Amino acid sequence: MKVTVFGIGYVGLVQGAVLAEVGHDVMCIDIDANKVERLKQGHIPIYEPGLEALVKENHAAGRLNFSTDASAGVKHGEVQFIAVGTPPDEDGSADLQYVLAVAETIAHHMDSPQIIIDKSTVPVGTADKVRAKISQVLAIRGREDLGFNVVSNPEFLKEGSAVADCMRPDRIVIGTDSKNAEDVMRELYAPFNRNHEKIIVMDVRSAELTKYAANCMLATKISFMNEMANLAEILGADIEMVRQGIGSDPRIGYQFLYAGVGYGGSCFPKDVQALIRTADSIDFDAKVLKAVENRNNEQKSVLFNKISKHFNGDMSGKIFALWGLSFKPNTDDMREAPSRVLMEALWKAGAKVQAFDPEAIEETQRIYGAQSKLSLCDTKESALKGADALVIVTEWQEFKAPDFDFIKQQLKSAVIFDGRNLFEPKRMSKKEITYYSVGR
């Protein structure tokens, strides 16, 4: 099938590459000419395991192409994916200007019936707005005769495992009331639906809400566990033991039950906030979602509070080795990362940071530029040299079994602040390391 994807960001690039991998003829359209040219040359703008090889192989095979020519893109595709960003507006609601701009572009260039697919994460009612925009443009063109359907097809990708999630999806949600559109979508996704039925067809508004509800549910689990962790510290309990105790209940499960320093990234913070704003717009008080957001915002300061207490509030001139900058492992994404809240608080307190991350160094440099209180290191070992303490913010695999004797040699004092509970407190005690974790 010939497929066009508008937007070569995180979702658009992964979706386009995976569709090409199973044999579809995919054209990805973006207004950023530099990004398009770099992709043609094999330069991937994001770090995602497995994505670079997938893009290069399918581009070389001619199944995946990149262009700035919107007209060619519309004429190419039997289906048109809208996969552009929906950044938070000033009030936290999702900004739909890019989605509606693509809808207008499609309507301006289409000369045959089209299926337009909302892949971007969009609020309930967006399909109606897309449909209205396309109808408006077609009326101006005098082409009301051109039929089209707007389908909601939300993505459920996890950064760090997006390619695998896309190749082997848990579910494929299709929001449409058109039998023809449903049939086309089933044909499009047939290669991913062979093992067992994964396609769930529903009305458009339910599909739009499903995406937000899924992310908000996961964010709720994280914030709940962080609240339990804070309570466990006061009560003298161990949140890791509690996690095992409740995770063994199949109604709860183990996923997203790890206490830490809060969630970040491009999805959870934005989607929780956007659904709160949607609720506000209809005078519905989303009390649970507001609590989830508040707990997460407070949780990002947990490590700084522990550090401040240990040093009696005086961090002026102190140097902290920081392991982990990205909001989670296997990505270079720094959006809403807890590391940013921590570093900025340390700098304000007069401290310096020596930071290492396997993938996010370049992104950190882009965000902070020449920050005099930040040194970006090539290895986790070099970040330790002369530091007053080690702080762990992201649970990269290579941080889980370090040489503790080497750490003690490099630090001015044997102190570790662990925001991800990577180590056993008893082992740290035997190593004569002062160890602070979350909820233990």
KEDOFI-911761 format. One record per residue (C-alpha): residue number from 0; x, y, z. Coordinates in steps of 0.1 Angstrom, whole numbers. Example, Ala and Ser with C-alpha at 12.3 -4.5 7.8 and 13.67 -1.06 7.14 Angstrom:
residues 2
R;n;x;y;z
R;0;123;-45;78 $
R;1;137;-11;71 $
END
This chain:
residues 440
R;n;x;y;z
R;0;0;0;0 $
R;1;12;35;-7 $
R;2;14;55;25 $
R;3;22;91;33 $
R;4;33;103;67 $
R;5;33;140;75 $
R;6;58;148;102 $
R;7;92;131;106 $
R;8;94;134;143 $
R;9;95;106;168 $
R;10;62;90;160 $
R;11;62;97;122 $
R;12;97;84;116 $
R;13;92;52;136 $
R;14;58;45;121 $
R;15;70;52;86 $
R;16;101;30;90 $
R;17;82;1;104 $
R;18;55;3;77 $
R;19;82;3;51 $
R;20;98;-27;68 $
R;21;68;-49;61 $
R;22;66;-38;25 $
R;23;45;-7;23 $
R;24;57;21;0 $
R;25;61;50;24 $
R;26;68;87;17 $
R;27;75;109;48 $
R;28;69;147;44 $
R;29;83;174;66 $
R;30;88;212;62 $
R;31;123;210;77 $
R;32;145;207;45 $
R;33;176;202;66 $
R;34;161;172;84 $
R;35;149;157;52 $
R;36;183;160;35 $
R;37;201;145;66 $
R;38;177;116;66 $
R;39;184;109;30 $
R;40;221;108;39 $
R;41;214;84;68 $
R;42;216;108;97 $
R;43;188;100;123 $
R;44;177;130;143 $
R;45;168;109;175 $
R;46;183;80;194 $
R;47;161;50;194 $
R;48;174;14;195 $
R;49;171;-3;161 $
R;50;158;28;143 $
R;51;189;38;124 $
R;52;194;4;107 $
R;53;157;2;99 $
R;54;156;37;82 $
R;55;188;31;63 $
R;56;178;-3;50 $
R;57;144;7;39 $
R;58;155;39;23 $
R;59;182;20;4 $
R;60;155;-5;-7 $
R;61;133;24;-20 $
R;62;104;16;3 $
R;63;110;47;26 $
R;64;115;81;11 $
R;65;117;116;25 $
R;66;106;149;9 $
R;67;94;185;16 $
R;68;70;183;-14 $
R;69;35;181;2 $
R;70;17;179;-31 $
R;71;37;149;-41 $
R;72;31;134;-7 $
R;73;-7;138;-10 $
R;74;-7;123;-45 $
R;75;15;94;-34 $
R;76;-6;80;-5 $
R;77;-37;59;-4 $
R;78;-37;69;33 $
R;79;-24;101;48 $
R;80;-9;100;84 $
R;81;-8;132;104 $
R;82;20;126;128 $
R;83;31;162;137 $
R;84;37;175;172 $
R;85;10;187;196 $
R;86;31;208;221 $
R;87;15;222;252 $
R;88;-1;256;247 $
R;89;4;283;273 $
R;90;-24;270;294 $
R;91;-12;233;291 $
R;92;-38;223;265 $
R;93;-26;206;233 $
R;94;-17;230;205 $
R;95;-34;218;174 $
R;96;-20;243;149 $
R;97;3;219;132 $
R;98;-23;191;130 $
R;99;-48;215;114 $
R;100;-21;229;91 $
R;101;-14;195;77 $
R;102;-52;189;73 $
R;103;-54;221;53 $
R;104;-24;211;32 $
R;105;-39;177;24 $
R;106;-73;193;15 $
R;107;-55;218;-8 $
R;108;-37;191;-28 $
R;109;-60;161;-28 $
R;110;-77;152;-61 $
R;111;-92;118;-51 $
R;112;-109;104;-21 $
R;113;-86;101;9 $
R;114;-83;85;43 $
R;115;-67;109;68 $
R;116;-53;93;99 $
R;117;-47;112;131 $
R;118;-16;95;146 $
R;119;-6;125;167 $
R;120;-17;125;203 $
R;121;-47;148;201 $
R;122;-76;158;225 $
R;123;-111;144;221 $
R;124;-129;163;193 $
R;125;-98;168;171 $
R;126;-111;146;144 $
R;127;-141;168;141 $
R;128;-119;199;137 $
R;129;-97;181;111 $
R;130;-129;171;92 $
R;131;-142;207;94 $
R;132;-109;221;81 $
R;133;-108;197;52 $
R;134;-144;204;43 $
R;135;-138;241;44 $
R;136;-109;240;20 $
R;137;-126;216;-4 $
R;138;-156;239;-5 $
R;139;-133;269;-13 $
R;140;-118;247;-41 $
R;141;-153;237;-53 $
R;142;-144;201;-47 $
R;143;-171;191;-22 $
R;144;-174;159;-44 $
R;145;-142;145;-30 $
R;146;-150;120;-3 $
R;147;-127;115;27 $
R;148;-127;99;61 $
R;149;-108;110;93 $
R;150;-96;81;114 $
R;151;-82;82;149 $
R;152;-53;57;152 $
R;153;-33;66;183 $
R;154;2;54;189 $
R;155;12;35;220 $
R;156;50;36;217 $
R;157;75;36;246 $
R;158;106;56;241 $
R;159;135;32;242 $
R;160;115;4;227 $
R;161;95;22;201 $
R;162;106;0;171 $
R;163;97;-32;189 $
R;164;64;-17;202 $
R;165;55;-8;166 $
R;166;66;-41;151 $
R;167;48;-61;178 $
R;168;19;-39;191 $
R;169;-2;-49;221 $
R;170;-32;-34;204 $
R;171;-41;-14;173 $
R;172;-69;11;181 $
R;173;-89;23;151 $
R;174;-115;50;156 $
R;175;-139;52;127 $
R;176;-176;49;118 $
R;177;-168;40;82 $
R;178;-167;4;71 $
R;179;-145;13;41 $
R;180;-120;31;63 $
R;181;-120;2;87 $
R;182;-113;-22;58 $
R;183;-84;-1;45 $
R;184;-69;2;80 $
R;185;-72;-36;85 $
R;186;-53;-41;52 $
R;187;-26;-16;63 $
R;188;-20;-33;96 $
R;189;-25;-69;84 $
R;190;12;-77;88 $
R;191;11;-68;125 $
R;192;-21;-87;132 $
R;193;-13;-122;121 $
R;194;-5;-139;155 $
R;195;-38;-130;171 $
R;196;-64;-103;168 $
R;197;-50;-70;180 $
R;198;-73;-45;162 $
R;199;-99;-28;183 $
R;200;-124;-7;164 $
R;201;-144;20;182 $
R;202;-159;54;176 $
R;203;-134;83;169 $
R;204;-139;101;202 $
R;205;-134;69;222 $
R;206;-101;63;203 $
R;207;-89;98;210 $
R;208;-96;94;247 $
R;209;-81;60;249 $
R;210;-46;74;242 $
R;211;-48;100;269 $
R;212;-64;75;294 $
R;213;-36;50;288 $
R;214;-8;75;295 $
R;215;-26;90;324 $
R;216;-32;56;340 $
R;217;6;48;337 $
R;218;15;82;351 $
R;219;-9;76;380 $
R;220;8;43;389 $
R;221;42;61;390 $
R;222;29;90;411 $
R;223;11;65;435 $
R;224;43;45;441 $
R;225;62;77;447 $
R;226;36;88;472 $
R;227;39;53;489 $
R;228;77;57;489 $
R;229;76;90;507 $
R;230;52;75;532 $
R;231;74;44;536 $
R;232;105;65;545 $
R;233;86;81;573 $
R;234;71;49;586 $
R;235;103;29;584 $
R;236;92;6;556 $
R;237;110;-4;524 $
R;238;92;5;492 $
R;239;111;-22;473 $
R;240;95;-48;496 $
R;241;61;-32;492 $
R;242;65;-32;454 $
R;243;71;-69;454 $
R;244;42;-75;478 $
R;245;17;-56;457 $
R;246;31;-64;423 $
R;247;26;-101;428 $
R;248;-12;-93;427 $
R;249;-21;-99;390 $
R;250;-47;-71;392 $
R;251;-18;-47;399 $
R;252;12;-62;382 $
R;253;49;-51;384 $
R;254;50;-26;355 $
R;255;54;11;364 $
R;256;56;3;401 $
R;257;92;16;406 $
R;258;96;45;430 $
R;259;120;72;419 $
R;260;123;109;411 $
R;261;92;113;389 $
R;262;83;108;353 $
R;263;94;130;324 $
R;264;96;128;286 $
R;265;74;140;258 $
R;266;42;121;267 $
R;267;32;117;303 $
R;268;36;153;316 $
R;269;21;168;284 $
R;270;-8;143;282 $
R;271;-18;145;319 $
R;272;-18;183;316 $
R;273;-37;182;284 $
R;274;-65;160;297 $
R;275;-68;182;328 $
R;276;-73;212;305 $
R;277;-98;192;285 $
R;278;-117;184;317 $
R;279;-115;221;328 $
R;280;-130;232;295 $
R;281;-162;213;302 $
R;282;-162;222;339 $
R;283;-152;188;351 $
R;284;-128;187;381 $
R;285;-102;160;373 $
R;286;-91;156;409 $
R;287;-71;124;404 $
R;288;-52;138;374 $
R;289;-44;170;392 $
R;290;-30;150;422 $
R;291;-9;129;398 $
R;292;6;160;383 $
R;293;12;177;417 $
R;294;29;146;432 $
R;295;52;143;401 $
R;296;62;179;402 $
R;297;71;176;439 $
R;298;89;142;434 $
R;299;114;158;411 $
R;300;128;177;441 $
R;301;132;146;463 $
R;302;169;141;455 $
R;303;178;178;460 $
R;304;161;178;493 $
R;305;181;147;504 $
R;306;213;163;492 $
R;307;205;196;510 $
R;308;198;178;542 $
R;309;230;158;541 $
R;310;251;189;535 $
R;311;231;210;561 $
R;312;218;233;534 $
R;313;253;245;524 $
R;314;262;233;489 $
R;315;281;263;478 $
R;316;313;252;460 $
R;317;303;215;462 $
R;318;308;193;431 $
R;319;283;165;423 $
R;320;289;136;399 $
R;321;256;130;381 $
R;322;249;98;363 $
R;323;220;99;339 $
R;324;205;130;321 $
R;325;178;115;298 $
R;326;144;111;314 $
R;327;146;73;310 $
R;328;172;48;296 $
R;329;176;40;259 $
R;330;167;75;248 $
R;331;184;109;245 $
R;332;152;127;253 $
R;333;156;155;280 $
R;334;121;168;278 $
R;335;107;173;314 $
R;336;137;152;327 $
R;337;141;151;365 $
R;338;178;156;359 $
R;339;171;192;347 $
R;340;152;201;379 $
R;341;180;187;400 $
R;342;208;203;382 $
R;343;191;237;381 $
R;344;184;235;418 $
R;345;221;226;425 $
R;346;234;254;404 $
R;347;211;279;422 $
R;348;225;266;455 $
R;349;260;273;443 $
R;350;271;238;434 $
R;351;287;224;402 $
R;352;277;193;383 $
R;353;299;168;364 $
R;354;275;148;343 $
R;355;276;117;322 $
R;356;249;100;301 $
R;357;254;73;274 $
R;358;232;92;248 $
R;359;220;126;261 $
R;360;253;146;263 $
R;361;247;163;229 $
R;362;211;171;238 $
R;363;222;185;272 $
R;364;248;207;255 $
R;365;221;220;231 $
R;366;198;229;260 $
R;367;223;245;284 $
R;368;251;256;261 $
R;369;282;270;278 $
R;370;270;266;314 $
R;371;299;273;337 $
R;372;286;251;365 $
R;373;281;221;342 $
R;374;309;198;329 $
R;375;298;171;305 $
R;376;320;140;308 $
R;377;329;112;283 $
R;378;326;84;308 $
R;379;308;77;341 $
R;380;342;72;357 $
R;381;355;106;347 $
R;382;324;123;361 $
R;383;334;110;396 $
R;384;368;126;398 $
R;385;370;151;428 $
R;386;332;151;433 $
R;387;317;155;468 $
R;388;290;129;461 $
R;389;275;107;433 $
R;390;239;113;423 $
R;391;221;87;401 $
R;392;191;100;382 $
R;393;186;76;352 $
R;394;187;38;355 $
R;395;209;30;325 $
R;396;221;-6;325 $
R;397;258;3;328 $
R;398;251;20;361 $
R;399;237;-11;378 $
R;400;269;-29;387 $
R;401;296;-3;392 $
R;402;330;-7;409 $
R;403;322;7;443 $
R;404;358;7;455 $
R;405;367;29;425 $
R;406;338;52;433 $
R;407;351;56;468 $
R;408;386;64;456 $
R;409;374;91;432 $
R;410;349;108;455 $
R;411;359;132;483 $
R;412;335;114;505 $
R;413;317;80;500 $
R;414;282;93;495 $
R;415;257;81;469 $
R;416;222;96;463 $
R;417;203;70;442 $
R;418;171;83;426 $
R;419;163;49;411 $
R;420;170;24;440 $
R;421;196;5;420 $
R;422;215;-9;450 $
R;423;208;-27;482 $
R;424;212;-5;513 $
R;425;228;-34;533 $
R;426;254;-39;507 $
R;427;262;-1;507 $
R;428;265;-2;544 $
R;429;291;-31;542 $
R;430;310;-10;516 $
R;431;310;19;541 $
R;432;291;41;517 $
R;433;266;66;529 $
R;434;236;57;508 $
R;435;204;76;502 $
R;436;176;61;481 $
R;437;139;66;476 $
R;438;113;51;500 $
R;439;138;29;519 $
END
